[in-house]
Every structure is written in structure tokens, then in C-alpha cells.
Amino acid sequence: MLTAEWNIEEEIAYVRKEALEEGREEGLEKGLQEGWGKGRKEGCIEIAQSALAEGATIEFVQKITGLDFNVIKNLQTRNG
């Protein structure tokens, strides 16, 4: 015969933990879809502008930001 005790507090804790993990996964997925990449690119552009203003080369800026050469060249021309 199988005897098991059911503990409501343990069940609630388990369900909360599962819901939290599911919510985190959904939130991460939604964040990626809604533009975390966009925010990163904007940040890289700001870094590129600052580096160019300090006299960094396009090649160096490309290396530290990962931005396309032509994007950096356009930033340099605008800020030039």
C-alpha cells in the first residue's frame, strides 16, 4: 500500500517556482522580440561617436563595437 502525505505549502511553493521560471522565460523572449537588440545597437553607436570624437580610428571603433564599417564612416562624416 502506498502512503503519501500531501502538503499544501509545498505544493504552493512548487507551483510558484514553476510559474516564476515560466514568467522569466516569457519575459526574456518578449524582451528580445521588442528590441533589446535595438538598445544594444544604439549603445554601440553612442560608444562609436564618443570614440570617434576622441580620435579613434574607424577600424578600432569597429573592433570594439562590432558596427558595420559604413555605419561608423557615416558617424564620422556627421561628426567630422
N, CA, C and O atoms as a MOPAC input file, in Angstrom:
PM7 MOZYME 1SCF
protein

 N      0.83900 1    -1.17200 1     0.00000 1
 C      0.00000 1     0.00000 1     0.00000 1
 C      0.89300 1     1.24700 1     0.00000 1
 O      1.91500 1     1.29400 1     0.68500 1
 N      0.49200 1     2.24100 1    -0.77100 1
 C      1.25000 1     3.48600 1    -0.89200 1
 C      0.64600 1     4.52200 1     0.03800 1
 O     -0.55300 1     4.79800 1    -0.00100 1
 N      1.49700 1     5.08500 1     0.86600 1
 C      1.04500 1     6.13500 1     1.76300 1
 C      1.84100 1     7.39200 1     1.45300 1
 O      3.07200 1     7.38200 1     1.46000 1
 N      1.13400 1     8.45300 1     1.18600 1
 C      1.80100 1     9.71500 1     0.89400 1
 C      1.04200 1    10.84000 1     1.56500 1
 O     -0.18900 1    10.85200 1     1.61200 1
 N      1.78900 1    11.75700 1     2.06900 1
 C      1.16900 1    12.92400 1     2.67900 1
 C      1.24500 1    14.07700 1     1.69700 1
 O      2.28900 1    14.31200 1     1.08900 1
 N      0.16300 1    14.78600 1     1.54200 1
 C      0.11700 1    15.94900 1     0.66000 1
 C      0.22600 1    17.18700 1     1.52500 1
 O     -0.52800 1    17.36800 1     2.48100 1
 N      1.18100 1    18.03900 1     1.17300 1
 C      1.42700 1    19.25100 1     1.94500 1
 C      1.10100 1    20.44300 1     1.06400 1
 O      1.77000 1    20.68700 1     0.05900 1
 N      0.07800 1    21.17900 1     1.44200 1
 C     -0.36700 1    22.29800 1     0.61100 1
 C      0.69200 1    23.39100 1     0.49100 1
 O      0.81500 1    24.00800 1    -0.56700 1
 N      1.45700 1    23.64100 1     1.55000 1
 C      2.50500 1    24.66300 1     1.48500 1
 C      3.57700 1    24.28400 1     0.47400 1
 O      4.05600 1    25.13400 1    -0.27600 1
 N      3.95500 1    23.00700 1     0.45400 1
 C      4.95600 1    22.53800 1    -0.51700 1
 C      4.40800 1    22.63700 1    -1.93800 1
 O      5.13600 1    22.99800 1    -2.86300 1
 N      3.14600 1    22.32100 1    -2.11000 1
 C      2.52000 1    22.40600 1    -3.43200 1
 C      2.48400 1    23.85300 1    -3.91900 1
 O      2.79000 1    24.12300 1    -5.08000 1
 N      2.11500 1    24.78000 1    -3.04600 1
 C      2.06600 1    26.19900 1    -3.40700 1
 C      3.47000 1    26.69300 1    -3.78000 1
 O      3.63700 1    27.40600 1    -4.76900 1
 N      4.46700 1    26.31500 1    -2.99300 1
 C      5.84500 1    26.72300 1    -3.28300 1
 C      6.29500 1    26.17500 1    -4.63200 1
 O      6.95200 1    26.87400 1    -5.40300 1
 N      5.94300 1    24.93200 1    -4.91500 1
 C      6.33000 1    24.31900 1    -6.19700 1
 C      5.65200 1    25.03700 1    -7.36300 1
 O      6.30000 1    25.34700 1    -8.36200 1
 N      4.36700 1    25.29700 1    -7.24100 1
 C      3.62400 1    25.96200 1    -8.31800 1
 C      4.16500 1    27.37300 1    -8.53200 1
 O      4.29600 1    27.81300 1    -9.67400 1
 N      4.47900 1    28.08200 1    -7.46600 1
 C      5.05100 1    29.43100 1    -7.59200 1
 C      6.39800 1    29.39600 1    -8.30900 1
 O      6.67400 1    30.21700 1    -9.18300 1
 N      7.22600 1    28.43300 1    -7.92400 1
 C      8.54500 1    28.30800 1    -8.54800 1
 C      8.40700 1    28.04300 1   -10.04900 1
 O      9.10000 1    28.66000 1   -10.85800 1
 N      7.52100 1    27.13600 1   -10.41100 1
 C      7.29800 1    26.82800 1   -11.82500 1
 C      6.76300 1    28.05300 1   -12.57800 1
 O      7.19600 1    28.33000 1   -13.69700 1
 N      5.83600 1    28.77700 1   -11.97400 1
 C      5.26200 1    29.97000 1   -12.61100 1
 C      6.31800 1    31.05700 1   -12.78600 1
 O      6.34300 1    31.74200 1   -13.80900 1
 N      7.18600 1    31.21500 1   -11.79000 1
 C      8.25000 1    32.20700 1   -11.87100 1
 C      9.21000 1    31.87900 1   -13.00800 1
 O      9.58200 1    32.76200 1   -13.78100 1
 N      9.60700 1    30.62900 1   -13.11400 1
 C     10.51300 1    30.21800 1   -14.19000 1
 C      9.86700 1    30.42900 1   -15.55500 1
 O     10.51500 1    30.90000 1   -16.49000 1
 N      8.59000 1    30.07900 1   -15.66500 1
 C      7.87400 1    30.26500 1   -16.92900 1
 C      7.76600 1    31.75800 1   -17.26600 1
 O      7.93100 1    32.14400 1   -18.42300 1
 N      7.48900 1    32.59100 1   -16.26400 1
 C      7.39000 1    34.03400 1   -16.48300 1
 C      8.71300 1    34.63600 1   -16.92000 1
 O      8.74700 1    35.51100 1   -17.78500 1
 N      9.79700 1    34.17200 1   -16.32700 1
 C     11.12100 1    34.66500 1   -16.72900 1
 C     11.40900 1    34.32000 1   -18.18300 1
 O     11.89100 1    35.15800 1   -18.94500 1
 N     11.10900 1    33.08400 1   -18.56100 1
 C     11.34600 1    32.67300 1   -19.94400 1
 C     10.51300 1    33.50200 1   -20.91400 1
 O     11.01400 1    33.95100 1   -21.94500 1
 N      9.23400 1    33.70400 1   -20.57800 1
 C      8.36100 1    34.50600 1   -21.43700 1
 C      8.83400 1    35.95700 1   -21.50000 1
 O      8.80000 1    36.57300 1   -22.56500 1
 N      9.27200 1    36.50400 1   -20.37000 1
 C      9.75400 1    37.88400 1   -20.33700 1
 C     11.01100 1    38.06700 1   -21.16400 1
 O     11.15100 1    39.06200 1   -21.87600 1
 N     11.92500 1    37.11300 1   -21.07200 1
 C     13.14200 1    37.18100 1   -21.86800 1
 C     12.81900 1    37.12200 1   -23.35100 1
 O     13.35500 1    37.89500 1   -24.14600 1
 N     11.94100 1    36.20200 1   -23.71500 1
 C     11.55000 1    36.06900 1   -25.12000 1
 C     10.89100 1    37.35200 1   -25.62400 1
 O     11.18500 1    37.81100 1   -26.72800 1
 N     10.01000 1    37.92300 1   -24.82500 1
 C      9.31900 1    39.16500 1   -25.21500 1
 C     10.30800 1    40.31600 1   -25.33300 1
 O     10.22700 1    41.11000 1   -26.27100 1
 N     11.23900 1    40.41300 1   -24.39100 1
 C     12.23800 1    41.46800 1   -24.43500 1
 C     13.08600 1    41.39500 1   -25.68700 1
 O     13.39300 1    42.41800 1   -26.29900 1
 N     13.46600 1    40.18500 1   -26.06800 1
 C     14.26000 1    40.02700 1   -27.28200 1
 C     13.45900 1    40.42700 1   -28.51000 1
 O     13.99600 1    41.04000 1   -29.43200 1
 N     12.17800 1    40.08400 1   -28.52700 1
 C     11.32600 1    40.42800 1   -29.66500 1
 C     11.06600 1    41.92500 1   -29.75000 1
 O     10.91500 1    42.46800 1   -30.84400 1
 N     11.01400 1    42.59100 1   -28.60700 1
 C     10.64200 1    44.00500 1   -28.59700 1
 C     11.81500 1    44.96300 1   -28.68000 1
 O     11.61800 1    46.17700 1   -28.62200 1
 N     13.02300 1    44.45400 1   -28.81200 1
 C     14.07000 1    45.39200 1   -29.12500 1
 C     15.26600 1    45.48200 1   -28.21100 1
 O     15.90300 1    46.53400 1   -28.17000 1
 N     15.60900 1    44.44700 1   -27.47900 1
 C     16.86600 1    44.53000 1   -26.74100 1
 C     18.00000 1    44.74900 1   -27.72000 1
 O     18.94600 1    45.47900 1   -27.42200 1
 N     17.91500 1    44.12100 1   -28.89300 1
 C     18.93900 1    44.31300 1   -29.91300 1
 C     19.03000 1    45.77100 1   -30.33200 1
 O     20.12300 1    46.29200 1   -30.55300 1
 N     17.88700 1    46.42500 1   -30.44200 1
 C     17.86600 1    47.84000 1   -30.81900 1
 C     18.59000 1    48.67600 1   -29.77100 1
 O     19.36900 1    49.56300 1   -30.12000 1
 N     18.34600 1    48.40700 1   -28.51000 1
 C     19.00700 1    49.14300 1   -27.44700 1
 C     20.50900 1    48.94500 1   -27.46900 1
 O     21.26900 1    49.88200 1   -27.22600 1
 N     20.93400 1    47.73700 1   -27.75700 1
 C     22.35900 1    47.44300 1   -27.82300 1
 C     22.99800 1    48.21700 1   -28.96400 1
 O     24.08000 1    48.78400 1   -28.80600 1
 N     22.33000 1    48.24400 1   -30.11800 1
 C     22.89900 1    48.95400 1   -31.26500 1
 C     23.00100 1    50.44800 1   -30.97500 1
 O     23.99700 1    51.08700 1   -31.31400 1
 N     21.97500 1    50.99500 1   -30.35400 1
 C     22.01900 1    52.42100 1   -30.01400 1
 C     23.16400 1    52.70900 1   -29.05400 1
 O     23.82700 1    53.73900 1   -29.16700 1
 N     23.39700 1    51.80800 1   -28.11600 1
 C     24.51100 1    51.96400 1   -27.19200 1
 C     25.84500 1    51.90900 1   -27.90500 1
 O     26.75200 1    52.68000 1   -27.59200 1
 N     25.97100 1    51.00000 1   -28.86300 1
 C     27.21000 1    50.88800 1   -29.63800 1
 C     27.44700 1    52.14100 1   -30.47300 1
 O     28.58500 1    52.58000 1   -30.63500 1
 N     26.38300 1    52.70600 1   -30.99500 1
 C     26.51200 1    53.93600 1   -31.78200 1
 C     27.00300 1    55.07400 1   -30.89200 1
 O     27.84800 1    55.86800 1   -31.30600 1
 N     26.47600 1    55.15600 1   -29.67000 1
 C     26.93600 1    56.19800 1   -28.74500 1
 C     28.41700 1    56.02000 1   -28.41500 1
 O     29.17100 1    56.99100 1   -28.36300 1
 N     28.82100 1    54.78100 1   -28.19300 1
 C     30.23200 1    54.49600 1   -27.91100 1
 C     31.08000 1    54.87700 1   -29.11900 1
 O     32.14300 1    55.47900 1   -28.97300 1
 N     30.60900 1    54.52700 1   -30.30800 1
 C     31.34400 1    54.85200 1   -31.52900 1
 C     31.50200 1    56.36400 1   -31.68300 1
 O     32.58400 1    56.84600 1   -32.01800 1
 N     30.43900 1    57.10100 1   -31.44300 1
 C     30.50900 1    58.55600 1   -31.56400 1
 C     31.52600 1    59.13500 1   -30.58200 1
 O     32.31200 1    60.01400 1   -30.93200 1
 N     31.50000 1    58.63600 1   -29.36500 1
 C     32.45500 1    59.12200 1   -28.35900 1
 C     33.88600 1    58.78900 1   -28.74400 1
 O     34.77900 1    59.62900 1   -28.63700 1
 N     34.09800 1    57.55800 1   -29.19400 1
 C     35.44700 1    57.13600 1   -29.57900 1
 C     35.95400 1    57.93800 1   -30.76400 1
 O     37.11600 1    58.34300 1   -30.78800 1
 N     35.09800 1    58.17100 1   -31.74400 1
 C     35.49400 1    58.96600 1   -32.90900 1
 C     35.81700 1    60.40000 1   -32.49600 1
 O     36.76500 1    60.99600 1   -33.00700 1
 N     35.03900 1    60.94600 1   -31.58300 1
 C     35.28600 1    62.30600 1   -31.11100 1
 C     36.63100 1    62.41700 1   -30.40400 1
 O     37.23300 1    63.49100 1   -30.37300 1
 N     37.10100 1    61.31600 1   -29.83900 1
 C     38.40200 1    61.28700 1   -29.15900 1
 C     39.53900 1    60.93700 1   -30.11300 1
 O     40.69200 1    60.84500 1   -29.69400 1
 N     39.22400 1    60.74300 1   -31.38800 1
 C     40.25500 1    60.49900 1   -32.38300 1
 C     40.52800 1    59.03600 1   -32.69800 1
 O     41.52900 1    58.72900 1   -33.34500 1
 N     39.66500 1    58.12700 1   -32.25800 1
 C     39.86000 1    56.70700 1   -32.55200 1
 C     39.67600 1    56.44700 1   -34.04600 1
 O     38.92600 1    57.15400 1   -34.72000 1
 N     40.35700 1    55.44300 1   -34.54800 1
 C     40.22800 1    55.07700 1   -35.96300 1
 C     38.93500 1    54.30000 1   -36.18400 1
 O     38.37700 1    53.71900 1   -35.25400 1
 N     38.47600 1    54.30100 1   -37.41200 1
 C     37.27800 1    53.54200 1   -37.75800 1
 C     37.48900 1    52.05900 1   -37.45200 1
 O     36.58500 1    51.39200 1   -36.94600 1
 N     38.66400 1    51.55200 1   -37.75300 1
 C     38.95700 1    50.14200 1   -37.52600 1
 C     38.87300 1    49.79300 1   -36.03600 1
 O     38.34900 1    48.74300 1   -35.66700 1
 N     39.39400 1    50.68400 1   -35.18800 1
 C     39.33600 1    50.45100 1   -33.75100 1
 C     37.88800 1    50.47400 1   -33.26400 1
 O     37.47500 1    49.61100 1   -32.48900 1
 N     37.12500 1    51.45800 1   -33.72000 1
 C     35.72600 1    51.57800 1   -33.31700 1
 C     34.94500 1    50.35400 1   -33.76400 1
 O     34.09700 1    49.84600 1   -33.03100 1
 N     35.23400 1    49.88500 1   -34.96700 1
 C     34.56600 1    48.69400 1   -35.46900 1
 C     34.89400 1    47.48600 1   -34.58800 1
 O     34.02600 1    46.66200 1   -34.30000 1
 N     36.12700 1    47.39400 1   -34.17500 1
 C     36.55900 1    46.27200 1   -33.33800 1
 C     35.85400 1    46.28600 1   -31.98000 1
 O     35.43700 1    45.23100 1   -31.50000 1
 N     35.71200 1    47.44800 1   -31.35500 1
 C     35.13300 1    47.49800 1   -30.00900 1
 C     33.60400 1    47.49200 1   -30.00500 1
 O     32.99100 1    47.12600 1   -29.00200 1
 N     32.98400 1    47.89200 1   -31.11800 1
 C     31.52200 1    47.95900 1   -31.14300 1
 C     30.87600 1    46.87100 1   -31.98300 1
 O     29.73100 1    46.49000 1   -31.73700 1
 N     31.60200 1    46.37000 1   -32.97000 1
 C     31.01800 1    45.38800 1   -33.88200 1
 C     30.12300 1    46.00900 1   -34.93800 1
 O     29.45900 1    45.29500 1   -35.69000 1
 N     30.10000 1    47.33600 1   -34.99900 1
 C     29.28100 1    48.01700 1   -36.00200 1
 C     29.89300 1    47.87100 1   -37.39200 1
 O     31.09900 1    47.66800 1   -37.53400 1
 N     29.05600 1    47.97600 1   -38.40000 1
 C     29.49000 1    47.92300 1   -39.78300 1
 C     30.38900 1    49.12000 1   -40.10500 1
 O     30.17500 1    50.22400 1   -39.60600 1
 N     31.38900 1    48.88200 1   -40.94100 1
 C     32.34100 1    49.91500 1   -41.33100 1
 C     31.62200 1    51.16000 1   -41.86300 1
 O     31.96400 1    52.28200 1   -41.49000 1
 N     30.62600 1    50.95800 1   -42.73400 1
 C     29.92700 1    52.09300 1   -43.35100 1
 C     29.11800 1    52.89000 1   -42.33200 1
 O     28.99600 1    54.10900 1   -42.45700 1
 N     28.56800 1    52.21900 1   -41.33300 1
 C     27.83300 1    52.92400 1   -40.27200 1
 C     28.78500 1    53.86100 1   -39.53400 1
 O     28.46300 1    55.01900 1   -39.27000 1
 N     29.95900 1    53.33600 1   -39.20800 1
 C     30.94500 1    54.14800 1   -38.48500 1
 C     31.44400 1    55.29000 1   -39.36300 1
 O     31.62300 1    56.41200 1   -38.89000 1
 N     31.66600 1    55.00100 1   -40.63000 1
 C     32.12100 1    56.03300 1   -41.56400 1
 C     31.09000 1    57.16200 1   -41.63100 1
 O     31.45700 1    58.33700 1   -41.64500 1
 N     29.80600 1    56.81100 1   -41.67100 1
 C     28.74200 1    57.82300 1   -41.69100 1
 C     28.72100 1    58.63100 1   -40.39900 1
 O     28.50500 1    59.84200 1   -40.43200 1
 N     28.94200 1    57.97900 1   -39.26700 1
 C     29.02700 1    58.70400 1   -37.99300 1
 C     30.18400 1    59.68100 1   -38.00100 1
 O     30.06800 1    60.80800 1   -37.52000 1
 N     31.29500 1    59.23800 1   -38.55000 1
 C     32.49800 1    60.08200 1   -38.62000 1
 C     32.22000 1    61.29700 1   -39.50200 1
 O     32.62000 1    62.41300 1   -39.16900 1
 N     31.55000 1    61.08600 1   -40.60300 1
 C     31.23200 1    62.17300 1   -41.52500 1
 C     30.28000 1    63.17500 1   -40.87200 1
 O     30.45800 1    64.38500 1   -41.01500 1
 N     29.27800 1    62.68000 1   -40.16200 1
 C     28.32300 1    63.57200 1   -39.48500 1
 C     28.96300 1    64.37800 1   -38.38300 1
 O     28.63600 1    65.54800 1   -38.18400 1
 N     29.88000 1    63.74800 1   -37.66500 1
 C     30.50600 1    64.41600 1   -36.52500 1
 C     31.79500 1    65.12800 1   -36.89700 1
 O     32.35200 1    65.88600 1   -36.10300 1
 N     32.26700 1    64.87700 1   -38.12200 1
 C     33.53900 1    65.33500 1   -38.59500 1
 C     33.81000 1    66.76400 1   -38.49300 1
 O     34.88600 1    67.21800 1   -38.88300 1

